[in-house]
Amino acid sequence: DSSTGSKVEHTLVKVLIEAHIARIHDEFKPMVEHEKIDDLKRVFALVNRADKFRSDADKSNNVSPFLDPMRDAFRQHVISEGIAAVDAIKESALAEPKTYIDAVLTVYKKYAKVVLDAFVFRVERTCHASHVELIAKLANNSCLFLNVSS
């Protein structure tokens, strides 16, 4: 019956995913850095299963001890890549602002594609809001590199 199946799935999640979640999180960042889209997709699908069984307190607080560390690692990577891209063109961006916009959009497009390709299960939560937030953070952080007040 379905309740037995759910109990078995919950037990399997605990034994096979939750018990190894720290290692999964450790391996996530190198996958992002090396753009291993298929691996990211598989890891995300696996961890997303565990997320279904998080505690009621976590659900009510919109906290995911399984997905949040992955989302945070991805966010930090995108911000770092964006800052590096802006830093690489900061001299020319003062003379030609289009260079700055092109650099930011290049990073945005690259990682928007990663989100769509690897994290398709949560596009509605992850894609739009996070990308807008990342672009805003990147713009704020890049002003520091360009010595421009925001």
C-alpha positions in Angstrom: 0.0 0.0 0.0 1.0 3.6 -0.4 1.7 4.3 3.3 4.2 1.4 3.3 5.8 2.7 0.2 6.2 6.1 1.8 7.7 4.6 4.9 10.2 2.6 2.9 11.1 5.7 0.8 11.6 7.7 4.0 13.8 5.0 5.4 15.8 4.8 2.2 16.2 8.6 2.2 17.5 8.6 5.7 20.0 5.8 5.1 21.1 6.7 1.6 20.9 10.4 1.4 20.7 12.1 4.9 23.5 9.9 6.2 25.8 11.2 3.4 24.5 14.7 3.0 27.7 16.4 4.2 29.7 14.6 1.6 27.2 15.4 -1.1 27.4 19.1 -0.1 31.2 18.9 -0.2 31.1 17.5 -3.7 28.6 20.0 -5.0 30.9 23.0 -5.3 33.5 21.3 -7.5 30.6 20.1 -9.7 29.5 23.7 -10.1 33.0 24.9 -10.7 33.6 22.3 -13.4 30.2 22.8 -14.9 29.2 19.1 -14.6 25.6 19.7 -15.5 24.6 16.0 -15.6 26.1 15.4 -12.2 24.5 18.5 -10.8 21.1 17.4 -12.2 21.5 13.9 -10.6 22.6 15.3 -7.2 19.9 17.9 -7.2 17.2 15.2 -8.0 18.6 13.0 -5.2 18.7 15.7 -2.6 15.4 17.1 -3.7 13.9 13.7 -2.7 15.3 14.1 0.8 13.8 17.6 0.9 10.3 16.1 0.7 10.9 14.5 4.2 12.2 17.5 6.0 10.7 18.4 9.4 7.5 20.4 9.7 9.4 23.1 11.5 11.8 23.4 8.6 8.8 23.5 6.1 7.0 26.2 8.0 10.2 28.3 8.2 10.9 27.6 4.5 14.2 26.1 5.5 15.8 23.1 3.7 18.8 21.6 5.4 19.4 19.6 2.3 19.0 22.1 -0.5 19.9 25.4 1.2 23.6 24.6 1.4 23.6 23.7 -2.3 21.8 26.9 -3.2 24.1 29.0 -1.1 27.2 27.4 -2.6 25.8 28.0 -6.1 24.9 31.6 -5.2 28.4 32.2 -3.9 30.0 30.7 -7.0 27.9 32.9 -9.3 28.7 36.0 -7.3 32.4 35.2 -7.3 32.3 34.6 -11.1 30.5 37.8 -11.6 32.9 39.8 -9.5 35.8 38.2 -11.4 34.2 39.1 -14.7 33.7 42.7 -13.6 37.1 43.0 -12.1 38.6 41.8 -15.4 37.0 44.7 -17.3 37.0 47.4 -14.6 39.5 49.7 -16.4 37.7 49.6 -19.7 34.2 49.8 -18.1 34.9 53.3 -16.9 35.4 54.5 -20.4 32.9 52.1 -22.0 30.0 51.2 -19.7 28.6 48.7 -22.3 31.6 46.5 -21.4 30.3 46.3 -17.8 26.8 45.4 -18.9 28.1 42.8 -21.3 30.2 41.2 -18.6 27.3 41.0 -16.2 25.0 39.6 -18.8 27.5 37.0 -19.9 27.7 35.7 -16.3 23.9 35.9 -16.0 23.2 34.0 -19.2 25.8 31.3 -18.3 24.3 30.6 -14.9 20.7 31.0 -16.0 21.4 28.1 -18.4 23.0 26.0 -15.6 19.9 26.6 -13.4 17.6 25.6 -16.3 19.6 22.6 -17.2 20.5 21.2 -13.8 17.9 22.5 -11.4 14.8 22.2 -13.5 12.7 20.8 -10.6 12.8 24.1 -8.7 12.9 26.6 -11.5 10.0 28.6 -10.2 11.7 29.1 -6.8 15.3 29.2 -7.9 15.6 30.7 -11.3 13.9 34.1 -11.5 14.1 35.4 -7.9 17.7 34.2 -7.3 19.0 35.5 -10.6 17.5 38.9 -10.0 18.9 38.9 -6.5 22.3 37.8 -7.8 22.4 40.5 -10.5 21.5 43.1 -7.9 24.3 41.8 -5.6 26.7 41.7 -8.4 25.9 45.3 -9.4 26.3 46.5 -5.8 29.6 44.6 -5.4 30.9 45.7 -8.7 30.4 49.3 -7.8 33.0 48.7 -5.1 35.5 47.4 -7.7 34.8 50.3 -10.0 35.1 52.8 -7.2 31.6 54.1 -8.1 29.0 54.9 -5.4 25.9 52.9 -5.7 
